[in-house]
Amino acid sequence: MNYITLNNGVKMPQLGYGVYQVTKDECERCVADALTMGYRLIDTAQSYFNEEEVGAAIAKSGIPREEIFLTTKVWIEHYGYDACRASVLESMRKLQVDYLDLCLLHQPFGDAYGAYRALEDLYDEGKIRAIGISNFYTDRMIDIASFSRIKPQINQVEIHPHNQQIEGKTWHDKYGIQMEAWAPFGEGRGDMFDLPELKAIGAKYGKTVAQVILRWHLQRGIVIIPKSTHIERMEENFKVFDFELTEEDMTAIAALDKKQSSFFSHTDPNMVEWFVKMVEQRKKQHDSSKEKKNW
Ligand SMILES: NC(=O)c1ccc[n+]([C@@H]2O[C@H](COP(=O)([O-])OP(=O)(O)OC[C@H]3O[C@@H](n4cnc5c(N)ncnc54)[C@H](OP(=O)(O)O)[C@@H]3O)[C@@H](O)[C@H]2O)c1
């Protein structure tokens, strides 16, 4: 395993396991499989609704807490100082831990600054070892890094061969903020697992397209958290430390960059409205279930 040292001296594994879209039913088994396979970085989020299952798998694994690097993310409806603080403590309860290794603000909307102040205070109290942001594009990253007491340690954004964030990475390096890739395979969109250029590179080393992509991320110095519910793929994705891409391979992969999201842009007004509506809907649901409880 490679380790990355963050700007506060904390070390984290460069390869981990992500549980977005892993259902509650499957999640405990999947995290248990990933831990058995050797993964020690687990990435979840409040909005994945599987923190309890992640916590159960870790608790049952018997692996010492300090050997596991555990990340969660705060969702927008828990932004603002007080709500963020309370939600992080609730996440820790669900995860059955008394500290988090990394806690990120999931999206750059709403009272992210109030929420970030809560993360800073929890960091000071030793409840979170590293704090950061996610989906903050470079402009927002510079803003929060410049006007906060504690510079984020991590920014988790979409990075894969079709959206390489080459310019963004230069800026993150300048500010000492580690980039972490979500959707390191672009979730397979754009025929990612069938690209002939990647197949040709893999054939030289007896490696799969998935392994070539992960190796490319590692050699760029990016932290990766590929997701799979299949144990054989978890194993495949873990076996990426026994070969090296040449400069020629790296250049060939650089040529695949489309410099745009395979999903959506966080600066698209329609998408911002979509997030706002989602928060409003969830708030309504929450309020009506609270009312029902009071009856
Ligand atoms: N911060 C954010 O906003 C954000 C957004 C998205 C994701 N994330 C994080 O990033 C993690 C990874 O992203 P992601 O899950 O969206 O996408 P991803 O890791 O790029 O791709 C996952 C997809 O690839 C398939 N796959 C995995 N390994 C494979 C292999 N070796 N060969 C062929 N197919 C393979 C999986 O299928 P099977 O499961 O069927 O094997 C799944 O359909 C998430 O789990 C989450 O922790 C964060």
The ligand as a Gaussian input file, in Angstrom:
#p B3LYP/6-31G(d) Opt

LIG

0 1
 N      -18.043000      13.091000      -3.117000
 C      -18.931000      12.765000      -4.017000
 O      -19.793000      13.567000      -4.438000
 C      -18.911000      11.377000      -4.589000
 C      -19.651000      11.079000      -5.752000
 C      -19.584000       9.777000      -6.256000
 C      -18.792000       8.821000      -5.614000
 N      -18.096000       9.145000      -4.473000
 C      -17.238000       8.155000      -3.776000
 O      -16.370000       7.558000      -4.723000
 C      -16.550000       6.135000      -4.724000
 C      -16.313000       5.555000      -6.105000
 O      -17.142000       6.182000      -7.075000
 P      -18.358000       5.460000      -7.792000
 O      -18.791000       4.324000      -6.972000
 O      -19.361000       6.477000      -8.112000
 O      -17.763000       4.986000      -9.174000
 P      -16.503000       4.098000      -9.680000
 O      -15.741000       3.568000      -8.519000
 O      -15.808000       4.905000     -10.718000
 O      -17.221000       2.924000     -10.457000
 C      -18.002000       1.961000      -9.825000
 C      -18.575000       1.073000     -10.932000
 O      -17.530000       0.343000     -11.573000
 C      -17.774000      -1.054000     -11.469000
 N      -16.470000      -1.702000     -11.226000
 C      -15.705000      -1.611000     -10.126000
 N      -14.554000      -2.290000     -10.288000
 C      -14.614000      -2.839000     -11.516000
 C      -13.717000      -3.669000     -12.244000
 N      -12.546000      -4.048000     -11.748000
 N      -14.101000      -4.056000     -13.497000
 C      -15.292000      -3.661000     -14.024000
 N      -16.180000      -2.878000     -13.365000
 C      -15.830000      -2.480000     -12.116000
 C      -18.742000      -1.225000     -10.320000
 O      -19.578000      -2.331000     -10.539000
 P      -19.898000      -3.445000      -9.400000
 O      -20.173000      -2.742000      -8.099000
 O      -21.114000      -4.127000      -9.965000
 O      -18.702000      -4.332000      -9.358000
 C      -19.551000       0.069000     -10.396000
 O      -20.584000      -0.062000     -11.358000
 C      -18.008000       5.986000      -4.237000
 O      -18.319000       4.685000      -3.833000
 C      -18.048000       7.024000      -3.142000
 O      -17.421000       6.533000      -1.977000
 C      -18.161000      10.407000      -3.970000

